[in-house]
Amino acid sequence: MEVRAVVLVLLGLLGCVRAIQTGVQANTNPSPCLKICAGSSAPGSWSRYNTEHAVQYISMAFCGFVKTPYVTTTLHAQSSHWTVAGATSIYNISKSGFRVYLKGKDTRSYDLCVQRKCYIQFIAMGYTC
């Protein structure tokens, strides 16, 4: 799924989203409706999911998608975020947002993410009409 999203983003940037021989479905929306939207969460704004995990809901409502878009994410922080897993595993994705759960190497992901001001950046591509 991620490779397909990258192919679609690249094709979208070139302005030539079409059905091609890679298994991508035909575009059923007019090309002006295709939108690439980027954003980020607030640094350190995580909730404790349990003793080992941190969770954050990232809103994409401002993007105005009418269908669930393709999304890719990255995790940023002041330091030590290389010890945290889960930033690219997106849960409960919809046209308006998604959740990310993080787990730290030594089970302190919530504390680490708050203290080091972790945040998620995303790029989404989808349709607005």
Salt bridges, closest charged atoms under 4 A:
GLU52 OE1 - LYS103 NZ 3.20
ASP106 OD2 - ARG108 NE 2.77
ASP111 OD1 - ARG48 NH2 3.48
